[in-house]
Amino acid sequence: MRLLFNMSLQEKIDQRRTFAIISHPDAGKTTLTEKLLLFGGAIQTAGAVKSNKIKKTATSDFMEIEKQRGISVATSVMSFEYGGKLINILDTPGHKDFAEDTYRTLSAVDSVILVVDSVKGVEEQTERLMEVCRMRNTPVIIFINKLDREGLDPFMLIDELESKLSISTRPLTWPISMGKGFKGVYNLYESSLRLFSPSKTTIDEDVVEINDLDDPKVKDLIGENLASQLIEDVEMIEGLYEPLDPELYKDGLLAPVFFGSAINNFGVLELLQTFIQLSPAPQKRPLEAGEIEPLDKEFSGFVFKIHANLDPNHRDRIAFFRICSGKFERNKFFHHVRLEKKMRFSNPTSFMAQSKQIIDEAYPGDVIGLYDSGNFKIGDSLTEGSSHRFKGIPSFSPEIFRELINKDPMKSKQLEKGIRQLTDEGVAQLFIQQPGNRKVIGTVGQLQFDVIKYRLEHEYGAKCDLVPLNFFKASWITADQKDDLEKFKRQKVNSIYFDKQERPVFMAESQWMLNVAQENNPGLNFHFTSEFDS
Ligand code: G4P
């Protein structure tokens, strides 16, 4: 690998921290994001990030959601400086129908902060998001939120995190009571006590250094009962857990845990300060062949998200591009690997302090916006000439399937083009049956079908029906022996489709049928994400 002996590139890399905040909806992701931005000086008032949230809406009201998503483009990436670091927070949509967006965004970060509601504990979406983090060994810090409410016992919460998320944990702060009696958190790392006072919007200075928990000062501050409970808890924690090993965290095997209340700006500073110290700078990224170091002098990166504007007066698309190595420069020609064509960008944007600004250069870890007139699809890479293709942006087996029926035979070309472009953007997945050209669209949420129908009609002039199909799951199939695969394809001819890369996919109508197919065909491999070693 050709490394560039250029301290300034190294320094630029060391300075950057690119991460996402993830949570089950309503655990407090937006609130925590906002507080981090307040600390970073990127916003001045609480409430500024609220517009970013996709509010609870009737599922059919996707235009309203799109409007909100439009607003959220500006806040899709939020950059600010704190403690000498340039921090890029990548926003992930809370709405479950956009879960695929979230999974793809996670391919562009170097670490995550996972927010868990102390009242609800580990929820469904938390588990799914963590599965994605584990697939990539993404380092995770956990923030247990809403300590101002009567939540679950902290030891129970930690147990639940470990068992449901299959990750080891290490508390770094510990709550002193919760709900109405919530007194504050004890910082196990620095042996200090931060006392809770609600509704603070400024940086909290009320930290009490504690050398010894038996110090009478502790009893004076939190009362005798809570002081002895704290001593007991801390002894238990120190007995149960090894000191935090930063390497285990960086390998994605151990999650430091913080407790707090985002809405009250409490426990957030500890989280941010530790994040600055612990979290990894931009990391090497996996390629289809090998991997690429950020210090590699050749520029490279990939598109992880495409945002299309539904407003007919502004039909522009923005490709969100993560830089993985070298240096990006405005107006320089780069190599679009899939299209094998040269492209340059005259108005690439950064997302610093929430306003989009044209940038001249960008470095590994940065996310830039590239205006796109249809050249990009999710996963596309740009380089200075190499044919690098990045791994780690899989599609997951969809959960809802519908057949695409053309309602206007005169517009079949438009329909074909439209559905290919929309699925390139990652709105849904397309599976085609051959012979016959029967098209099945798979998504993770109902909303996508409304989006597809609307956009096909308004952007491509094509009309369609989307007829529900009762498929349970799509699995990509491979076999060590080619004959096994061919035999299976012949036997299941009605259930075999092809994805856009023409790889065979088996559509099972039920869990039972899937199990039977697996049992009867030991020579086949069934994959539930689109990325696998074939
Ligand atoms: P999300 O992005 O993860 O979906 O969650 P969000 O931050 O929007 O928070 C969900 C709800 O939880 C919000 O209330 C928010 O005010 C509240 N919340 C966040 N942090 C805390 C906390 O530390 N303690 C308590 N008690 N509540 C918290 P909402 O009523 O849904 O919205 P809003 O009317 O307050 O905006």
Residues whose N, C-alpha, C, O or C-beta is under 5 A from the ligand:
A	BS01	G4P	S23 H24 P25 D26 A27 G28 K29 T30 T31 L32 G94 N145 K146 L147 D148 R149 G260 S261 A262 I263 N264
